[in-house]
Amino acid sequence: MKVCNIIPYFKDNLSSITHEKEIVSWAYIVIESILAYTKSDTIIYSDSYISKTNTDKIINIVKELRQNKPIQYILGEAYFFGLYFKVNRHTLIPRPETEELVKWILQYNFQSVLDIGTGSGCIAISLAKNLSLNTFVLDNSKEALEIAKFNADKHQVPVYLLHQDILKITELPKVDVIVSNPPYVELNDYDSIKPNVINYEPHDAIFAPSYNSLIFYHKIILLSKSALNQNGLLFFEINEKYSSEISDMLKKNHFVDITLKKDINDKFRMIKATKK
Ligand SMILES: C[S@@+](CC[C@H](N)C(=O)[O-])C[C@H]1O[C@@H](n2cnc3c(N)ncnc32)[C@H](O)[C@@H]1O
């Protein structure tokens, strides 16, 4: 196969599962990952032949994409806030709206952070890469924490790992900022979730318990009251549907300066509050 044949090969084999824009973006991600070519290299070297090994790799990747496997799990990495994070089936694939949350948090000055439900560690590590921080990451999944540790080492950010179930613990370390993107999708929405998510991403990272969709917010708010330093900040990624409930929960627990923020799609997907 020649370099110029890659994009047409992707289009021929994947047009039945998604639109052209996504197919072309996958092709460039794969070209970069397998051949280490930028978009312009793809043009410069368009007439070059690819080795048999790399051709086989590309063919296998396309096969997996046809089965709706997310490109990030196929390649084992996801791009988030300017960095590559290792991901696997135990970690959620970091989402663009979470990058917006990180950007928002970086507008503040602080010295310590706790990321609850850290998964790949993408939030905490991106923050610590930009500020000098004492960084704690918590998850109940041992496998996810191993990935967070790998990513922290890769990006040379020291982190304290907390392997704990947030719903069971009674205390958190004292910090300036607590951030969480907890599982918040409702089981009722199961049927509307795309197959690439349902079939591959960890359900414990996505779905809130059926008995209480807001239980993670409730528990984290309660624990944050004593764990946050004075004027400490609590940030959540949220389901827009529950923005007023979560806001009320924060008010009832005496948090102040409660601010909702819209994402790029004009939806309230983030909230911030200050501990008095
Ligand atoms: C929505 S994912 C967020 C992952 C990552 N922070 C991100 O933004 O991409 C939620 C995370 O919470 C973790 N989690 C689920 N239940 C938990 C619990 N009871 N205690 C602690 N962590 C939990 C999952 O393992 C998962 O890593």
The ligand as a Gaussian input file, in Angstrom:
#p B3LYP/6-31G(d) Opt

LIG

0 1
 C      -16.742000       9.598000      34.258000
 S      -15.272000       8.702000      34.721000
 C      -14.116000      10.052000      34.795000
 C      -12.721000       9.660000      34.416000
 C      -11.768000      10.862000      34.247000
 N      -11.723000      11.667000      35.424000
 C      -12.202000      11.725000      33.067000
 O      -12.718000      12.814000      33.298000
 O      -12.027000      11.299000      31.922000
 C      -15.645000       8.327000      36.409000
 C      -14.547000       7.623000      37.202000
 O      -15.061000       7.374000      38.520000
 C      -14.617000       6.110000      38.963000
 N      -15.579000       5.599000      39.959000
 C      -16.775000       5.001000      39.773000
 N      -17.340000       4.681000      40.934000
 C      -16.494000       5.100000      41.904000
 C      -16.509000       5.019000      43.325000
 N      -17.530000       4.473000      43.966000
 N      -15.456000       5.522000      44.013000
 C      -14.399000       6.091000      43.357000
 N      -14.327000       6.180000      42.005000
 C      -15.351000       5.691000      41.294000
 C      -14.563000       5.257000      37.702000
 O      -13.693000       4.149000      37.867000
 C      -14.092000       6.280000      36.666000
 O      -12.685000       6.260000      36.556000

